C-alpha cells in the first residue's frame, strides 16, 4: 500500500474511531451507567426511566433509512459533525432536567441525533468512501469504540460521587463538543478529498433496492439483527440492578460492566486474526451463539459467582463481533449497490429491538423477575443463529467486489 494512501486511510479512520468512542459513551452507555442514580435521586421508576431510552432508540430506528439515503446522496459532510455537536448540546440540557417530561424530551431529540451520528451512518460513510478497505476500517473503528462502555461506566461511577450526575453529563457533553465533533468534521473532509465517491441517487422505492429474490434474505437478516439487539439491549440496560439481584454488588458489578467493552475488543481482534479463514456468516452465527451462552452463564451466577467471568467474556466478545459483521453481511449477501439505503432499512429492526429491549426487559422483570428475562434472551439469541444460517442459504448472490 503506497504511503500516501495509508496516510489518507489513517486520517479518515482514526478520527472516526475516537469520535465514535466518545459518542457511544455519552449518548448510549451513559444511560445504563446512571440508571440507578437517576432512580434514587429523581424518584422515577426503572420502567419510567427506561421508557425515555426506548423512545430515543425508536426514533433513531425510524430515521435510519432516511439517514442512509442522505449519505447515498453525499450529504454526510454536514449531517455527521452537526449531529455530533447537537449531541453535546443535548447532554448539557440533560443536566438541567427537573421533571419527567423534560427527561423524555431530551432523550427523544437525542434519538434523532443518534440516527445521524452512531455506527449505522458511520459504517455507511466508510463503505461509501473506502470500498474494499471498508472491512478493515469498520473493524478498526469498532475496536476502539468497544471501549466506550469501559470508559462510561467507571468514569460516571467515579465522577458522580464528586460532581453529581448533572456534572457527569456536562463532562461528557464537553468531550463530545470539543473532541468528537471536530474529529468527525476532519474525517469527513479527508474522506471526500481522498476518495470522492460519485453521488448515486438511492432507488426510488424499496422494490428496486430489494427485489423479490433477495427479500427472504433481507427479512431473515432483519430478524437476526433484531435478535442481536434485543439480547444486548435488554441485558445492558438492566445490567447493574440485574447483577445486584444475583448477588454481585458494588465495585465488582461496576468492574464487570466495564469489562464488557474490552471483551468486545477481544472478540474483534480474534475476528481479525481469522477473518481470511472463516466465512463471515459463520463468524456471525458464532457471535450470536456466544451471546446465548453468556445468558446461560448469567443465569447461574447466583449459584456459581465465577460464571460472571464467562458472561462478561461471551457477551462482550459476541456482541463486539456482531457489530462488525452486520455491515459486512449486508454487503456480502445483498451487495454494495445502494448500501446506505439498504443498511438504513436493516438498521430499523435492529434499532427498534434495541429501543424496545430496555422497556420490555423492565416489564419482564415486573412479572417474572430477571430469571425470566435471561431465559428469554437465550431463546431469542438461538433463534437469531437459525435466521442467519437461513439467510446465507437464501442469498441470491454473494458480493465479490465488483459492481453489478
One Martini backbone bead per residue (centre of mass of N, CA, C, O) as a GRO file, in nm:
protein
  404
    1UNK     BB    1   0.092   0.038   0.027
    2UNK     BB    2   0.094   0.346  -0.014
    3UNK     BB    3   0.169   0.604   0.188
    4UNK     BB    4  -0.058   0.803   0.107
    5UNK     BB    5  -0.292   0.604   0.143
    6UNK     BB    6  -0.236   0.537   0.442
    7UNK     BB    7  -0.272   0.828   0.551
    8UNK     BB    8  -0.565   0.866   0.461
    9UNK     BB    9  -0.684   0.635   0.619
   10UNK     BB   10  -0.605   0.746   0.900
   11UNK     BB   11  -0.756   1.030   0.867
   12UNK     BB   12  -1.035   0.879   0.874
   13UNK     BB   13  -1.047   0.645   1.095
   14UNK     BB   14  -0.937   0.752   1.372
   15UNK     BB   15  -1.137   0.985   1.417
   16UNK     BB   16  -1.390   0.806   1.408
   17UNK     BB   17  -1.313   0.624   1.648
   18UNK     BB   18  -1.301   0.840   1.870
   19UNK     BB   19  -1.583   0.959   1.827
   20UNK     BB   20  -1.745   0.695   1.877
   21UNK     BB   21  -1.655   0.650   2.166
   22UNK     BB   22  -1.781   0.915   2.283
   23UNK     BB   23  -2.070   0.879   2.178
   24UNK     BB   24  -2.136   0.609   2.314
   25UNK     BB   25  -2.076   0.699   2.602
   26UNK     BB   26  -2.284   0.954   2.605
   27UNK     BB   27  -2.552   0.840   2.428
   28UNK     BB   28  -2.563   0.541   2.573
   29UNK     BB   29  -2.392   0.442   2.840
   30UNK     BB   30  -2.497   0.661   3.035
   31UNK     BB   31  -2.764   0.538   3.106
   32UNK     BB   32  -2.686   0.268   3.258
   33UNK     BB   33  -2.477   0.417   3.452
   34UNK     BB   34  -2.732   0.618   3.575
   35UNK     BB   35  -2.994   0.468   3.655
   36UNK     BB   36  -2.973   0.437   3.968
   37UNK     BB   37  -2.935   0.738   4.027
   38UNK     BB   38  -3.201   0.838   3.910
   39UNK     BB   39  -3.388   0.662   4.083
   40UNK     BB   40  -3.293   0.787   4.364
   41UNK     BB   41  -3.295   1.111   4.297
   42UNK     BB   42  -3.577   1.141   4.114
   43UNK     BB   43  -3.806   0.902   4.167
   44UNK     BB   44  -3.799   0.709   3.930
   45UNK     BB   45  -3.864   0.445   3.756
   46UNK     BB   46  -3.740   0.212   3.555
   47UNK     BB   47  -3.968   0.226   3.346
   48UNK     BB   48  -3.966   0.532   3.304
   49UNK     BB   49  -3.670   0.555   3.219
   50UNK     BB   50  -3.666   0.343   2.987
   51UNK     BB   51  -3.869   0.495   2.805
   52UNK     BB   52  -3.671   0.713   2.705
   53UNK     BB   53  -3.472   0.522   2.565
   54UNK     BB   54  -3.677   0.394   2.379
   55UNK     BB   55  -3.757   0.649   2.228
   56UNK     BB   56  -3.479   0.713   2.113
   57UNK     BB   57  -3.440   0.440   1.952
   58UNK     BB   58  -3.693   0.459   1.780
   59UNK     BB   59  -3.624   0.721   1.631
   60UNK     BB   60  -3.361   0.613   1.516
   61UNK     BB   61  -3.490   0.387   1.349
   62UNK     BB   62  -3.690   0.558   1.170
   63UNK     BB   63  -3.438   0.737   1.045
   64UNK     BB   64  -3.230   0.547   0.906
   65UNK     BB   65  -3.317   0.544   0.603
   66UNK     BB   66  -3.289   0.850   0.558
   67UNK     BB   67  -2.989   0.866   0.625
   68UNK     BB   68  -2.890   0.669   0.408
   69UNK     BB   69  -2.986   0.843   0.169
   70UNK     BB   70  -2.812   1.094   0.234
   71UNK     BB   71  -2.542   0.947   0.198
   72UNK     BB   72  -2.589   0.867  -0.098
   73UNK     BB   73  -2.601   1.187  -0.169
   74UNK     BB   74  -2.352   1.329   0.002
   75UNK     BB   75  -2.440   1.463   0.317
   76UNK     BB   76  -2.228   1.397   0.556
   77UNK     BB   77  -2.058   1.657   0.611
   78UNK     BB   78  -2.294   1.794   0.771
   79UNK     BB   79  -2.450   1.585   0.947
   80UNK     BB   80  -2.236   1.450   1.131
   81UNK     BB   81  -2.110   1.696   1.294
   82UNK     BB   82  -2.379   1.829   1.378
   83UNK     BB   83  -2.487   1.591   1.542
   84UNK     BB   84  -2.257   1.586   1.745
   85UNK     BB   85  -2.300   1.870   1.863
   86UNK     BB   86  -2.596   1.819   1.949
   87UNK     BB   87  -2.533   1.604   2.160
   88UNK     BB   88  -2.388   1.796   2.354
   89UNK     BB   89  -2.624   1.988   2.407
   90UNK     BB   90  -2.819   1.771   2.523
   91UNK     BB   91  -2.643   1.689   2.765
   92UNK     BB   92  -2.653   1.966   2.892
   93UNK     BB   93  -2.965   1.964   2.925
   94UNK     BB   94  -2.983   1.711   3.106
   95UNK     BB   95  -2.859   1.863   3.362
   96UNK     BB   96  -3.155   2.038   3.396
   97UNK     BB   97  -3.354   1.842   3.477
   98UNK     BB   98  -3.677   1.794   3.680
   99UNK     BB   99  -3.874   1.645   3.490
  100UNK     BB  100  -3.993   1.389   3.298
  101UNK     BB  101  -4.056   1.538   3.027
  102UNK     BB  102  -3.768   1.649   2.992
  103UNK     BB  103  -3.626   1.379   2.976
  104UNK     BB  104  -3.781   1.280   2.722
  105UNK     BB  105  -3.710   1.510   2.530
  106UNK     BB  106  -3.404   1.477   2.523
  107UNK     BB  107  -3.406   1.174   2.430
  108UNK     BB  108  -3.560   1.216   2.169
  109UNK     BB  109  -3.347   1.398   2.030
  110UNK     BB  110  -3.115   1.200   2.067
  111UNK     BB  111  -3.233   0.990   1.872
  112UNK     BB  112  -3.196   1.158   1.620
  113UNK     BB  113  -2.887   1.188   1.651
  114UNK     BB  114  -2.809   0.888   1.647
  115UNK     BB  115  -2.893   0.836   1.346
  116UNK     BB  116  -2.638   1.047   1.252
  117UNK     BB  117  -2.372   0.936   1.458
  118UNK     BB  118  -2.344   0.640   1.460
  119UNK     BB  119  -2.271   0.345   1.321
  120UNK     BB  120  -2.448   0.344   1.066
  121UNK     BB  121  -2.338   0.606   0.929
  122UNK     BB  122  -2.041   0.535   0.957
  123UNK     BB  123  -2.047   0.275   0.781
  124UNK     BB  124  -2.161   0.410   0.528
  125UNK     BB  125  -1.925   0.601   0.486
  126UNK     BB  126  -1.703   0.391   0.466
  127UNK     BB  127  -1.825   0.230   0.228
  128UNK     BB  128  -1.834   0.468   0.029
  129UNK     BB  129  -1.507   0.561   0.052
  130UNK     BB  130  -1.336   0.260   0.096
  131UNK     BB  131  -1.451  -0.002   0.003
  132UNK     BB  132  -1.233  -0.260   0.035
  133UNK     BB  133  -1.146  -0.113   0.325
  134UNK     BB  134  -1.400  -0.128   0.509
  135UNK     BB  135  -1.348  -0.371   0.691
  136UNK     BB  136  -1.098  -0.255   0.832
  137UNK     BB  137  -1.227   0.009   0.929
  138UNK     BB  138  -1.458  -0.108   1.100
  139UNK     BB  139  -1.279  -0.266   1.289
  140UNK     BB  140  -1.119  -0.024   1.406
  141UNK     BB  141  -1.355   0.138   1.514
  142UNK     BB  142  -1.472  -0.096   1.701
  143UNK     BB  143  -1.227  -0.137   1.872
  144UNK     BB  144  -1.231   0.141   2.012
  145UNK     BB  145  -1.545   0.164   2.075
  146UNK     BB  146  -1.543  -0.081   2.279
  147UNK     BB  147  -1.453   0.135   2.520
  148UNK     BB  148  -1.705   0.299   2.598
  149UNK     BB  149  -1.809   0.141   2.848
  150UNK     BB  150  -1.539   0.145   3.002
  151UNK     BB  151  -1.553   0.456   3.029
  152UNK     BB  152  -1.844   0.518   3.139
  153UNK     BB  153  -1.881   0.358   3.402
  154UNK     BB  154  -1.633   0.446   3.583
  155UNK     BB  155  -1.651   0.751   3.535
  156UNK     BB  156  -1.939   0.799   3.644
  157UNK     BB  157  -1.897   0.659   3.919
  158UNK     BB  158  -1.672   0.856   4.016
  159UNK     BB  159  -1.801   1.145   3.953
  160UNK     BB  160  -2.076   1.128   4.110
  161UNK     BB  161  -1.931   1.165   4.394
  162UNK     BB  162  -1.829   1.469   4.319
  163UNK     BB  163  -2.051   1.613   4.083
  164UNK     BB  164  -2.262   1.449   3.994
  165UNK     BB  165  -2.476   1.376   3.735
  166UNK     BB  166  -2.475   1.659   3.607
  167UNK     BB  167  -2.168   1.679   3.577
  168UNK     BB  168  -2.130   1.430   3.400
  169UNK     BB  169  -2.287   1.531   3.150
  170UNK     BB  170  -2.096   1.774   3.102
  171UNK     BB  171  -1.842   1.616   3.044
  172UNK     BB  172  -1.951   1.463   2.793
  173UNK     BB  173  -2.028   1.713   2.635
  174UNK     BB  174  -1.740   1.826   2.608
  175UNK     BB  175  -1.610   1.586   2.457
  176UNK     BB  176  -1.798   1.600   2.210
  177UNK     BB  177  -1.759   1.902   2.128
  178UNK     BB  178  -1.415   1.914   2.145
  179UNK     BB  179  -1.363   1.625   1.992
  180UNK     BB  180  -1.572   1.471   1.811
  181UNK     BB  181  -1.668   1.690   1.610
  182UNK     BB  182  -1.393   1.767   1.479
  183UNK     BB  183  -1.320   1.476   1.390
  184UNK     BB  184  -1.556   1.431   1.195
  185UNK     BB  185  -1.492   1.665   1.007
  186UNK     BB  186  -1.207   1.571   0.930
  187UNK     BB  187  -1.282   1.292   0.812
  188UNK     BB  188  -1.481   1.383   0.592
  189UNK     BB  189  -1.288   1.569   0.441
  190UNK     BB  190  -1.084   1.342   0.371
  191UNK     BB  191  -1.277   1.152   0.222
  192UNK     BB  192  -1.361   1.352  -0.012
  193UNK     BB  193  -1.064   1.407  -0.105
  194UNK     BB  194  -0.941   1.113  -0.136
  195UNK     BB  195  -1.252   0.965  -0.219
  196UNK     BB  196  -1.466   1.064  -0.433
  197UNK     BB  197  -1.783   0.977  -0.455
  198UNK     BB  198  -2.036   0.917  -0.638
  199UNK     BB  199  -2.352   1.041  -0.675
  200UNK     BB  200  -2.612   0.808  -0.586
  201UNK     BB  201  -2.919   0.759  -0.623
  202UNK     BB  202  -3.156   0.621  -0.480
  203UNK     BB  203  -3.397   0.431  -0.485
  204UNK     BB  204  -3.730   0.495  -0.527
  205UNK     BB  205  -3.768   0.201  -0.401
  206UNK     BB  206  -3.757  -0.093  -0.242
  207UNK     BB  207  -3.800  -0.279  -0.493
  208UNK     BB  208  -3.521  -0.180  -0.633
  209UNK     BB  209  -3.335  -0.277  -0.394
  210UNK     BB  210  -3.543  -0.514  -0.312
  211UNK     BB  211  -3.615  -0.800  -0.438
  212UNK     BB  212  -3.779  -1.097  -0.447
  213UNK     BB  213  -3.518  -1.275  -0.415
  214UNK     BB  214  -3.393  -1.098  -0.160
  215UNK     BB  215  -3.612  -1.082   0.065
  216UNK     BB  216  -3.553  -1.329   0.250
  217UNK     BB  217  -3.274  -1.231   0.335
  218UNK     BB  218  -3.361  -0.962   0.452
  219UNK     BB  219  -3.558  -1.075   0.672
  220UNK     BB  220  -3.354  -1.258   0.819
  221UNK     BB  221  -3.160  -1.032   0.894
  222UNK     BB  222  -3.359  -0.865   1.052
  223UNK     BB  223  -3.407  -1.075   1.274
  224UNK     BB  224  -3.114  -1.120   1.362
  225UNK     BB  225  -3.057  -0.824   1.442
  226UNK     BB  226  -3.282  -0.809   1.653
  227UNK     BB  227  -3.171  -1.030   1.838
  228UNK     BB  228  -2.908  -0.896   1.910
  229UNK     BB  229  -3.032  -0.635   2.031
  230UNK     BB  230  -3.211  -0.750   2.252
  231UNK     BB  231  -3.008  -0.895   2.419
  232UNK     BB  232  -2.821  -0.651   2.479
  233UNK     BB  233  -3.029  -0.432   2.566
  234UNK     BB  234  -3.165  -0.582   2.804
  235UNK     BB  235  -2.903  -0.630   2.973
  236UNK     BB  236  -2.756  -0.351   2.982
  237UNK     BB  237  -2.988  -0.170   3.101
  238UNK     BB  238  -2.993  -0.397   3.367
  239UNK     BB  239  -2.715  -0.476   3.485
  240UNK     BB  240  -2.685  -0.372   3.779
  241UNK     BB  241  -2.955  -0.484   3.899
  242UNK     BB  242  -2.902  -0.773   3.804
  243UNK     BB  243  -2.648  -0.821   3.967
  244UNK     BB  244  -2.772  -0.764   4.243
  245UNK     BB  245  -2.982  -1.001   4.235
  246UNK     BB  246  -2.714  -1.208   4.201
  247UNK     BB  247  -2.490  -1.090   4.423
  248UNK     BB  248  -2.366  -0.837   4.267
  249UNK     BB  249  -2.166  -0.579   4.400
  250UNK     BB  250  -2.053  -0.281   4.339
  251UNK     BB  251  -1.739  -0.295   4.218
  252UNK     BB  252  -1.785  -0.561   4.067
  253UNK     BB  253  -2.016  -0.468   3.885
  254UNK     BB  254  -1.866  -0.234   3.746
  255UNK     BB  255  -1.633  -0.403   3.638
  256UNK     BB  256  -1.800  -0.597   3.466
  257UNK     BB  257  -1.929  -0.381   3.287
  258UNK     BB  258  -1.654  -0.257   3.185
  259UNK     BB  259  -1.544  -0.541   3.051
  260UNK     BB  260  -1.720  -0.564   2.795
  261UNK     BB  261  -1.555  -0.387   2.610
  262UNK     BB  262  -1.284  -0.548   2.595
  263UNK     BB  263  -1.432  -0.804   2.487
  264UNK     BB  264  -1.507  -0.681   2.221
  265UNK     BB  265  -1.217  -0.642   2.130
  266UNK     BB  266  -1.130  -0.935   2.147
  267UNK     BB  267  -1.327  -1.040   1.933
  268UNK     BB  268  -1.218  -0.859   1.701
  269UNK     BB  269  -0.929  -0.965   1.704
  270UNK     BB  270  -1.004  -1.257   1.638
  271UNK     BB  271  -1.132  -1.191   1.367
  272UNK     BB  272  -0.878  -1.073   1.233
  273UNK     BB  273  -0.710  -1.341   1.255
  274UNK     BB  274  -0.963  -1.521   1.091
  275UNK     BB  275  -1.103  -1.375   0.836
  276UNK     BB  276  -0.960  -1.557   0.597
  277UNK     BB  277  -1.082  -1.855   0.720
  278UNK     BB  278  -1.374  -1.735   0.780
  279UNK     BB  279  -1.685  -1.698   0.734
  280UNK     BB  280  -1.900  -1.451   0.803
  281UNK     BB  281  -2.149  -1.625   0.880
  282UNK     BB  282  -1.998  -1.791   1.097
  283UNK     BB  283  -1.920  -1.556   1.277
  284UNK     BB  284  -2.206  -1.456   1.331
  285UNK     BB  285  -2.324  -1.712   1.458
  286UNK     BB  286  -2.112  -1.732   1.689
  287UNK     BB  287  -2.179  -1.458   1.824
  288UNK     BB  288  -2.476  -1.525   1.901
  289UNK     BB  289  -2.416  -1.783   2.058
  290UNK     BB  290  -2.244  -1.644   2.274
  291UNK     BB  291  -2.484  -1.483   2.394
  292UNK     BB  292  -2.638  -1.731   2.489
  293UNK     BB  293  -2.418  -1.838   2.680
  294UNK     BB  294  -2.410  -1.588   2.860
  295UNK     BB  295  -2.698  -1.618   2.973
  296UNK     BB  296  -2.653  -1.890   3.106
  297UNK     BB  297  -2.433  -1.789   3.296
  298UNK     BB  298  -2.601  -1.568   3.437
  299UNK     BB  299  -2.806  -1.761   3.567
  300UNK     BB  300  -2.557  -1.902   3.749
  301UNK     BB  301  -2.426  -1.680   3.935
  302UNK     BB  302  -2.586  -1.733   4.212
  303UNK     BB  303  -2.429  -2.022   4.232
  304UNK     BB  304  -2.166  -1.921   4.041
  305UNK     BB  305  -1.964  -1.651   4.035
  306UNK     BB  306  -1.757  -1.732   3.797
  307UNK     BB  307  -1.973  -1.692   3.564
  308UNK     BB  308  -1.923  -1.389   3.520
  309UNK     BB  309  -1.683  -1.424   3.330
  310UNK     BB  310  -1.835  -1.566   3.105
  311UNK     BB  311  -2.034  -1.346   3.045
  312UNK     BB  312  -1.840  -1.116   2.972
  313UNK     BB  313  -1.692  -1.260   2.744
  314UNK     BB  314  -1.939  -1.350   2.559
  315UNK     BB  315  -2.094  -1.086   2.539
  316UNK     BB  316  -1.871  -0.904   2.438
  317UNK     BB  317  -1.764  -1.072   2.197
  318UNK     BB  318  -2.031  -1.121   2.053
  319UNK     BB  319  -2.120  -0.820   2.008
  320UNK     BB  320  -1.858  -0.718   1.886
  321UNK     BB  321  -1.880  -0.890   1.628
  322UNK     BB  322  -2.170  -0.822   1.539
  323UNK     BB  323  -2.108  -0.517   1.470
  324UNK     BB  324  -1.931  -0.594   1.222
  325UNK     BB  325  -2.103  -0.808   1.046
  326UNK     BB  326  -2.346  -0.655   0.950
  327UNK     BB  327  -2.226  -0.488   0.709
  328UNK     BB  328  -2.089  -0.735   0.577
  329UNK     BB  329  -2.346  -0.899   0.520
  330UNK     BB  330  -2.485  -0.699   0.342
  331UNK     BB  331  -2.266  -0.689   0.122
  332UNK     BB  332  -2.256  -1.002   0.062
  333UNK     BB  333  -2.581  -1.070   0.035
  334UNK     BB  334  -2.679  -0.766  -0.109
  335UNK     BB  335  -2.466  -0.567  -0.159
  336UNK     BB  336  -2.347  -0.226  -0.248
  337UNK     BB  337  -2.591  -0.131  -0.366
  338UNK     BB  338  -2.737   0.098  -0.187
  339UNK     BB  339  -2.620   0.071   0.104
  340UNK     BB  340  -2.741   0.300   0.274
  341UNK     BB  341  -3.037   0.212   0.237
  342UNK     BB  342  -3.022  -0.084   0.327
  343UNK     BB  343  -2.889  -0.034   0.603
  344UNK     BB  344  -3.120   0.147   0.704
  345UNK     BB  345  -3.342  -0.068   0.692
  346UNK     BB  346  -3.178  -0.276   0.882
  347UNK     BB  347  -3.172  -0.080   1.130
  348UNK     BB  348  -3.460  -0.087   1.230
  349UNK     BB  349  -3.484  -0.364   1.378
  350UNK     BB  350  -3.240  -0.320   1.555
  351UNK     BB  351  -3.333  -0.046   1.694
  352UNK     BB  352  -3.609  -0.137   1.791
  353UNK     BB  353  -3.507  -0.363   1.973
  354UNK     BB  354  -3.318  -0.178   2.137
  355UNK     BB  355  -3.549   0.007   2.232
  356UNK     BB  356  -3.747  -0.214   2.365
  357UNK     BB  357  -3.571  -0.378   2.563
  358UNK     BB  358  -3.575  -0.212   2.829
  359UNK     BB  359  -3.886  -0.218   2.867
  360UNK     BB  360  -3.933  -0.519   2.839
  361UNK     BB  361  -3.741  -0.590   3.067
  362UNK     BB  362  -3.906  -0.442   3.285
  363UNK     BB  363  -4.170  -0.612   3.252
  364UNK     BB  364  -4.045  -0.887   3.301
  365UNK     BB  365  -3.953  -0.820   3.587
  366UNK     BB  366  -4.231  -0.769   3.709
  367UNK     BB  367  -4.350  -1.072   3.628
  368UNK     BB  368  -4.049  -1.266   3.641
  369UNK     BB  369  -3.793  -1.144   3.650
  370UNK     BB  370  -3.461  -1.201   3.557
  371UNK     BB  371  -3.490  -1.495   3.481
  372UNK     BB  372  -3.686  -1.453   3.244
  373UNK     BB  373  -3.504  -1.270   3.077
  374UNK     BB  374  -3.275  -1.470   3.031
  375UNK     BB  375  -3.436  -1.691   2.889
  376UNK     BB  376  -3.528  -1.513   2.651
  377UNK     BB  377  -3.244  -1.443   2.539
  378UNK     BB  378  -3.173  -1.728   2.460
  379UNK     BB  379  -3.401  -1.778   2.254
  380UNK     BB  380  -3.341  -1.538   2.069
  381UNK     BB  381  -3.049  -1.611   1.991
  382UNK     BB  382  -3.102  -1.888   1.865
  383UNK     BB  383  -3.291  -1.775   1.646
  384UNK     BB  384  -3.071  -1.596   1.514
  385UNK     BB  385  -2.893  -1.822   1.413
  386UNK     BB  386  -3.100  -1.950   1.223
  387UNK     BB  387  -3.142  -1.696   1.044
  388UNK     BB  388  -2.854  -1.675   0.935
  389UNK     BB  389  -2.838  -1.948   0.793
  390UNK     BB  390  -3.082  -1.894   0.605
  391UNK     BB  391  -2.972  -1.640   0.466
  392UNK     BB  392  -2.736  -1.781   0.322
  393UNK     BB  393  -2.921  -1.978   0.155
  394UNK     BB  394  -3.108  -1.736   0.019
  395UNK     BB  395  -2.901  -1.604  -0.129
  396UNK     BB  396  -2.860  -1.470  -0.456
  397UNK     BB  397  -2.580  -1.327  -0.370
  398UNK     BB  398  -2.228  -1.271  -0.366
  399UNK     BB  399  -2.006  -1.053  -0.283
  400UNK     BB  400  -1.701  -0.979  -0.509
  401UNK     BB  401  -1.625  -0.656  -0.571
  402UNK     BB  402  -1.843  -0.602  -0.800
  403UNK     BB  403  -2.036  -0.429  -0.985
  404UNK     BB  404  -2.408  -0.445  -1.086
   0.00000   0.00000   0.00000
